[in-house]
Amino acid sequence: MDAYELRVLGYVRSPITDLADAPRQGDEGAPDAVLELDVDVEPALAGLEPGMAVVVLTWLHLGDRGTLAVHPRSDASRPLTGVFATRSPDRPNPIGLHRCEVLAVDGPRLTVRGLEAVDGTPVVDLKIALGDVGDR
Protein backbone atom coordinates (compact mmCIF):
# COMPACT_ATOMS: atom_id res chain seq x y z
CA MET A 1 0.00 0.00 0.00
CA ASP A 2 1.28 3.49 -0.81
CA ALA A 3 2.26 5.78 2.04
CA TYR A 4 2.59 9.55 1.99
CA GLU A 5 4.13 11.90 4.48
CA LEU A 6 2.21 14.77 6.08
CA ARG A 7 3.95 17.68 7.73
CA VAL A 8 2.49 18.89 11.02
CA LEU A 9 2.20 22.67 10.70
CA GLY A 10 1.37 23.30 14.35
CA TYR A 11 -1.03 22.35 17.10
CA VAL A 12 -4.47 23.24 18.39
CA ARG A 13 -4.49 25.05 21.74
CA SER A 14 -7.93 24.61 23.24
CA PRO A 15 -9.56 24.47 26.65
CA ILE A 16 -10.89 21.04 25.59
CA THR A 17 -8.40 18.57 27.07
CA ASP A 18 -10.52 15.41 27.24
CA LEU A 19 -12.06 13.83 24.15
CA ALA A 20 -15.21 13.05 26.15
CA ASP A 21 -15.73 16.81 26.68
CA ALA A 22 -15.46 17.72 22.99
CA PRO A 23 -18.67 18.66 21.19
CA ARG A 24 -19.55 16.44 18.22
CA GLN A 25 -19.41 19.41 15.82
CA GLY A 26 -17.91 22.88 16.05
CA ASP A 27 -21.29 24.59 16.06
CA GLU A 28 -22.40 22.59 19.11
CA GLY A 29 -20.60 24.64 21.74
CA ALA A 30 -16.93 24.47 20.77
CA PRO A 31 -14.88 27.11 22.62
CA ASP A 32 -12.60 29.51 20.77
CA ALA A 33 -9.23 27.92 20.05
CA VAL A 34 -5.80 28.97 18.86
CA LEU A 35 -3.87 27.33 16.04
CA GLU A 36 -0.26 27.67 17.13
CA LEU A 37 1.65 27.24 13.87
CA ASP A 38 5.36 26.90 13.19
CA VAL A 39 6.92 30.31 12.60
CA ASP A 40 8.27 29.17 9.20
CA VAL A 41 4.70 28.85 7.82
CA GLU A 42 3.63 32.30 9.07
CA PRO A 43 3.86 33.81 5.54
CA ALA A 44 1.13 31.34 4.47
CA LEU A 45 -1.33 33.22 6.74
CA ALA A 46 -1.04 36.42 4.67
CA GLY A 47 -4.49 37.46 3.47
CA LEU A 48 -6.42 35.78 6.27
CA GLU A 49 -8.50 38.28 8.21
CA PRO A 50 -11.00 38.22 11.08
CA GLY A 51 -14.46 37.23 9.89
CA MET A 52 -13.21 34.92 7.14
CA ALA A 53 -14.18 31.25 7.11
CA VAL A 54 -11.44 28.65 6.86
CA VAL A 55 -11.37 24.88 6.75
CA VAL A 56 -8.86 23.52 9.24
CA LEU A 57 -7.52 20.05 8.51
CA THR A 58 -6.24 18.20 11.54
CA TRP A 59 -4.80 14.77 12.28
CA LEU A 60 -7.18 13.25 14.80
CA HIS A 61 -4.36 11.60 16.71
CA LEU A 62 -6.70 10.05 19.30
CA GLY A 63 -8.83 8.31 16.64
CA ASP A 64 -8.87 4.54 16.18
CA ARG A 65 -7.49 3.80 12.69
CA GLY A 66 -8.86 0.25 12.74
CA THR A 67 -12.51 1.31 13.01
CA LEU A 68 -14.48 0.91 9.78
CA ALA A 69 -18.07 1.19 11.03
CA VAL A 70 -19.73 3.10 13.88
CA HIS A 71 -23.11 3.99 15.30
CA PRO A 72 -23.44 7.65 14.18
CA ARG A 73 -22.95 10.12 17.05
CA SER A 74 -22.18 7.10 19.30
CA ASP A 75 -25.93 6.41 19.49
CA ALA A 76 -26.43 2.63 19.68
CA SER A 77 -30.04 3.04 18.52
CA ARG A 78 -28.75 4.19 15.12
CA PRO A 79 -27.69 1.52 12.64
CA LEU A 80 -24.04 0.59 12.24
CA THR A 81 -22.69 2.77 9.41
CA GLY A 82 -19.40 2.82 7.48
CA VAL A 83 -17.12 5.59 8.73
CA PHE A 84 -16.95 7.18 5.27
CA ALA A 85 -20.66 7.99 5.64
CA THR A 86 -20.06 9.68 9.02
CA ARG A 87 -17.89 12.36 10.60
CA SER A 88 -16.45 9.93 13.15
CA PRO A 89 -12.86 10.65 14.26
CA ASP A 90 -12.26 6.88 14.15
CA ARG A 91 -11.30 6.00 10.57
CA PRO A 92 -8.38 4.58 8.53
CA ASN A 93 -6.86 8.05 7.99
CA PRO A 94 -8.10 10.22 10.86
CA ILE A 95 -8.16 13.54 9.03
CA GLY A 96 -10.37 16.11 10.73
CA LEU A 97 -12.23 18.69 8.67
CA HIS A 98 -13.41 21.76 10.59
CA ARG A 99 -15.10 24.86 9.17
CA CYS A 100 -14.10 27.74 11.45
CA GLU A 101 -14.35 31.51 11.63
CA VAL A 102 -11.11 33.47 11.92
CA LEU A 103 -11.23 35.72 14.98
CA ALA A 104 -7.63 37.00 14.97
CA VAL A 105 -4.29 36.56 13.26
CA ASP A 106 -1.25 37.33 15.42
CA GLY A 107 2.02 36.23 13.87
CA PRO A 108 1.93 32.44 13.54
CA ARG A 109 -1.13 32.21 15.84
CA LEU A 110 -4.62 32.04 14.41
CA THR A 111 -7.59 32.33 16.80
CA VAL A 112 -10.70 30.58 15.50
CA ARG A 113 -14.30 29.90 16.50
CA GLY A 114 -15.98 26.55 15.90
CA LEU A 115 -13.09 24.11 16.34
CA GLU A 116 -14.10 21.04 18.35
CA ALA A 117 -10.61 19.46 18.43
CA VAL A 118 -8.87 18.70 21.72
CA ASP A 119 -5.78 20.54 22.91
CA GLY A 120 -2.64 19.20 21.22
CA THR A 121 -4.34 18.04 18.02
CA PRO A 122 -1.91 18.38 15.09
CA VAL A 123 -2.84 20.87 12.35
CA VAL A 124 -1.95 19.63 8.84
CA ASP A 125 -3.47 22.31 6.57
CA LEU A 126 -5.72 25.35 6.29
CA LYS A 127 -7.84 26.31 3.32
CA ILE A 128 -10.16 29.22 2.71
CA ALA A 129 -13.76 27.99 2.86
CA LEU A 130 -15.81 27.96 -0.31
CA GLY A 131 -17.90 31.09 -0.45
CA ASP A 132 -14.99 33.19 0.85
CA VAL A 133 -12.77 32.48 -2.12
CA GLY A 134 -13.63 35.50 -4.27
CA ASP A 135 -10.72 36.13 -6.63
CA ARG A 136 -8.19 34.11 -4.60
Summary of the structure (lengths in Angstrom):
residues: 136
radius of gyration: 15.5
end to end distance: 35.4
largest distance: 47.6
contacts: 363
relative contact order: 0.32
helix: 12%
strand: 32%
